[in-house]
């Protein structure tokens, strides 16, 4: 696709924007937007993206997009004819080339994490048979069967275990696939309920669990904290932590045609969770409120295991989701 010389565009990005970075795996440049200034998120987030393959800019804070020429025209205040004239005699400066090289080195250092070298896929029957003498493989298969992970409607393509990895050995490894279908991060879960921490995460830039499984015909996205619960609801994604990364937030913001509903465990004694729920209600976000008849279950996976379900219908969550004052009242009365 034709456009301005890309070195010229990239140099403009590095010259005018704060905290520019090149994200090698996504093939995208990311920086603070110098048009809107990013408001309250300034200095904390990078909302401006330059997509060099498609030759355009987009800011998720001011919700604007530009062609390369229009963006440079707006941020530089130069007439279009002057910009075009500059591009004909353009040579990128050594300073900018050095900055870009350093950024690429940093990205390489935190690139997409490979699975452990000895990762065994328990969804692959051939691998399971080959490692049938390993107690870990047997116990992980039994755990997955008990939790109905082999048949869950929104399950990942694979689940892994490692016998040797220093950090994630003897744990169930849950891959997080990005939109491209490649593993971008993963969480490992202890197979023994008494072993803590329960979850450990490894990532370069953490995607949302389940973002590669989104069905565009379903007008909702359900945000869970943990991936195992998200495996049982269509269009469910999981943060895999206490807060979203910039990459996870940018994915949600791209889903402008979807209604976002947050689903938390049924745990009123968890003060941190109660605080999150109150904040969501203050922000007028839509929240699933556990109905009285399901109060005996602690989470979605427990419902499905007890009722022998591979899917909790997403319409059940929609019908029990509220926002604002209605969510506050339902939280207190159920």
MOBEL-V223544 format. One record per residue. N is the residue number from 1. RES is the residue in three letters. SS is DSSP state (hx for helix, st for strand, lp for the rest). PSI is psi in whole degrees, 0 to 359 (NA if undefined). Layout:
n & res & ss & psi
N & RES & SS & PSI
N & RES & SS & PSI
//
This chain:
n & res & ss & psi
1 & UNK & lp & 130
2 & UNK & lp & 155
3 & UNK & lp & 195
4 & UNK & lp & 162
5 & UNK & lp & 128
6 & UNK & hx & 328
7 & UNK & hx & 323
8 & UNK & hx & 315
9 & UNK & hx & 315
10 & UNK & hx & 322
11 & UNK & hx & 322
12 & UNK & hx & 319
13 & UNK & hx & 312
14 & UNK & hx & 333
15 & UNK & hx & 326
16 & UNK & hx & 336
17 & UNK & lp & 151
18 & UNK & lp & 145
19 & UNK & lp & 49
20 & UNK & lp & 147
21 & UNK & st & 147
22 & UNK & st & 125
23 & UNK & st & 101
24 & UNK & lp & 314
25 & UNK & lp & 319
26 & UNK & lp & 352
27 & UNK & lp & 54
28 & UNK & st & 146
29 & UNK & st & 143
30 & UNK & st & 137
31 & UNK & st & 173
32 & UNK & lp & 138
33 & UNK & lp & 124
34 & UNK & lp & 2
35 & UNK & lp & 307
36 & UNK & lp & 344
37 & UNK & lp & 354
38 & UNK & lp & 5
39 & UNK & hx & 228
40 & UNK & hx & 340
41 & UNK & hx & 2
42 & UNK & lp & 133
43 & UNK & lp & 348
44 & UNK & lp & 326
45 & UNK & lp & 162
46 & UNK & lp & 111
47 & UNK & lp & 349
48 & UNK & st & 132
49 & UNK & st & 136
50 & UNK & st & 122
51 & UNK & st & 96
52 & UNK & lp & 333
53 & UNK & lp & 325
54 & UNK & lp & 354
55 & UNK & lp & 49
56 & UNK & st & 164
57 & UNK & st & 149
58 & UNK & st & 136
59 & UNK & st & 124
60 & UNK & lp & 353
61 & UNK & lp & 312
62 & UNK & lp & 1
63 & UNK & lp & 45
64 & UNK & st & 150
65 & UNK & st & 152
66 & UNK & st & 149
67 & UNK & st & 166
68 & UNK & hx & 314
69 & UNK & hx & 316
70 & UNK & hx & 323
71 & UNK & hx & 313
72 & UNK & hx & 322
73 & UNK & hx & 317
74 & UNK & hx & 318
75 & UNK & hx & 336
76 & UNK & hx & 342
77 & UNK & lp & 17
78 & UNK & lp & 147
79 & UNK & lp & 152
80 & UNK & hx & 318
81 & UNK & hx & 326
82 & UNK & hx & 321
83 & UNK & hx & 313
84 & UNK & hx & 324
85 & UNK & hx & 318
86 & UNK & hx & 320
87 & UNK & hx & 334
88 & UNK & hx & 333
89 & UNK & lp & 20
90 & UNK & lp & 137
91 & UNK & lp & 122
92 & UNK & lp & 141
93 & UNK & lp & 152
94 & UNK & hx & 326
95 & UNK & hx & 313
96 & UNK & hx & 320
97 & UNK & hx & 320
98 & UNK & hx & 317
99 & UNK & hx & 315
100 & UNK & hx & 317
101 & UNK & hx & 317
102 & UNK & hx & 319
103 & UNK & hx & 318
104 & UNK & hx & 325
105 & UNK & hx & 319
106 & UNK & hx & 316
107 & UNK & hx & 319
108 & UNK & hx & 324
109 & UNK & hx & 332
110 & UNK & lp & 34
111 & UNK & lp & 176
112 & UNK & lp & 128
113 & UNK & lp & 132
114 & UNK & lp & 150
115 & UNK & lp & 159
116 & UNK & lp & 145
117 & UNK & lp & 328
118 & UNK & lp & 21
119 & UNK & lp & 130
120 & UNK & st & 124
121 & UNK & st & 111
122 & UNK & lp & 353
123 & UNK & lp & 350
124 & UNK & lp & 108
125 & UNK & hx & 327
126 & UNK & hx & 317
127 & UNK & hx & 321
128 & UNK & hx & 317
129 & UNK & hx & 317
130 & UNK & hx & 324
131 & UNK & lp & 27
132 & UNK & lp & 339
133 & UNK & lp & 348
134 & UNK & lp & 123
135 & UNK & hx & 323
136 & UNK & hx & 317
137 & UNK & hx & 315
138 & UNK & hx & 315
139 & UNK & hx & 326
140 & UNK & hx & 322
141 & UNK & hx & 317
142 & UNK & hx & 320
143 & UNK & hx & 314
144 & UNK & hx & 323
145 & UNK & hx & 316
146 & UNK & hx & 322
147 & UNK & lp & 4
148 & UNK & lp & 32
149 & UNK & lp & 339
150 & UNK & lp & 338
151 & UNK & lp & 0
152 & UNK & lp & 140
153 & UNK & lp & 329
154 & UNK & lp & 33
155 & UNK & lp & 158
156 & UNK & lp & 172
157 & UNK & lp & 334
158 & UNK & lp & 156
159 & UNK & st & 142
160 & UNK & st & 160
161 & UNK & st & 155
162 & UNK & lp & 138
163 & UNK & lp & 344
164 & UNK & lp & 336
165 & UNK & lp & 131
166 & UNK & lp & 327
167 & UNK & lp & 316
168 & UNK & lp & 9
169 & UNK & lp & 153
170 & UNK & lp & 26
171 & UNK & st & 157
172 & UNK & st & 123
173 & UNK & st & 120
174 & UNK & st & 112
175 & UNK & st & 144
176 & UNK & st & 113
177 & UNK & st & 137
178 & UNK & lp & 184
179 & UNK & lp & 334
180 & UNK & lp & 350
181 & UNK & lp & 6
182 & UNK & lp & 152
183 & UNK & st & 120
184 & UNK & st & 340
185 & UNK & st & 172
186 & UNK & st & 158
187 & UNK & st & 146
188 & UNK & st & 141
189 & UNK & st & 137
190 & UNK & st & 140
191 & UNK & lp & 345
192 & UNK & lp & 122
193 & UNK & lp & 342
194 & UNK & lp & 357
195 & UNK & lp & 125
196 & UNK & lp & 152
197 & UNK & lp & 151
198 & UNK & lp & 317
199 & UNK & st & 141
200 & UNK & st & 143
201 & UNK & st & 142
202 & UNK & st & 127
203 & UNK & st & 157
204 & UNK & lp & 290
205 & UNK & lp & 113
206 & UNK & lp & 123
207 & UNK & lp & 176
208 & UNK & lp & 137
209 & UNK & st & 133
210 & UNK & lp & 357
211 & UNK & hx & 341
212 & UNK & hx & 355
213 & UNK & hx & 12
214 & UNK & lp & 130
215 & UNK & lp & 114
216 & UNK & lp & 346
217 & UNK & lp & 347
218 & UNK & lp & 123
219 & UNK & lp & 22
220 & UNK & st & 155
221 & UNK & st & 132
222 & UNK & st & 121
223 & UNK & st & 116
224 & UNK & st & 164
225 & UNK & lp & 314
226 & UNK & lp & 145
227 & UNK & hx & 329
228 & UNK & hx & 316
229 & UNK & hx & 321
230 & UNK & hx & 340
231 & UNK & lp & 346
232 & UNK & lp & 10
233 & UNK & lp & 129
234 & UNK & lp & 141
235 & UNK & lp & 25
236 & UNK & st & 140
237 & UNK & st & 159
238 & UNK & st & 138
239 & UNK & lp & 322
240 & UNK & lp & 35
241 & UNK & lp & 184
242 & UNK & lp & 339
243 & UNK & lp & 158
244 & UNK & lp & 145
245 & UNK & lp & 167
246 & UNK & hx & 319
247 & UNK & hx & 318
248 & UNK & hx & 317
249 & UNK & hx & 321
250 & UNK & hx & 326
251 & UNK & hx & 315
252 & UNK & hx & 320
253 & UNK & hx & 335
254 & UNK & hx & 338
255 & UNK & lp & 60
256 & UNK & lp & 341
257 & UNK & lp & 6
258 & UNK & lp & 145
259 & UNK & st & 132
260 & UNK & st & 129
261 & UNK & st & 130
262 & UNK & st & 135
263 & UNK & lp & 116
264 & UNK & lp & 162
265 & UNK & lp & 160
266 & UNK & lp & 81
267 & UNK & lp & 84
268 & UNK & lp & 344
269 & UNK & lp & 354
270 & UNK & lp & 105
271 & UNK & hx & 322
272 & UNK & hx & 319
273 & UNK & hx & 319
274 & UNK & hx & 321
275 & UNK & hx & 317
276 & UNK & hx & 316
277 & UNK & hx & 318
278 & UNK & hx & 319
279 & UNK & hx & 320
280 & UNK & hx & 320
281 & UNK & hx & 319
282 & UNK & hx & 325
283 & UNK & lp & 4
284 & UNK & lp & 31
285 & UNK & lp & 155
286 & UNK & st & 135
287 & UNK & st & 135
288 & UNK & st & 128
289 & UNK & lp & 123
290 & UNK & lp & 121
291 & UNK & lp & 157
292 & UNK & hx & 319
293 & UNK & hx & 350
294 & UNK & hx & 11
295 & UNK & lp & 341
296 & UNK & lp & 346
297 & UNK & lp & 142
298 & UNK & lp & 337
299 & UNK & lp & 176
300 & UNK & hx & 321
301 & UNK & hx & 321
302 & UNK & hx & 322
303 & UNK & hx & 310
304 & UNK & hx & 323
305 & UNK & hx & 317
306 & UNK & hx & 326
307 & UNK & hx & 6
308 & UNK & lp & 51
309 & UNK & lp & 145
310 & UNK & lp & 354
311 & UNK & lp & 133
312 & UNK & lp & 114
313 & UNK & lp & 132
314 & UNK & hx & 336
315 & UNK & hx & 331
316 & UNK & hx & 319
317 & UNK & hx & 317
318 & UNK & hx & 316
319 & UNK & hx & 340
320 & UNK & lp & 29
321 & UNK & st & 140
322 & UNK & st & 164
323 & UNK & lp & 165
324 & UNK & hx & 219
325 & UNK & hx & 322
326 & UNK & hx & 320
327 & UNK & hx & 319
328 & UNK & hx & 316
329 & UNK & hx & 317
330 & UNK & hx & 322
331 & UNK & hx & 323
332 & UNK & hx & 334
333 & UNK & hx & 351
334 & UNK & lp & NA
//
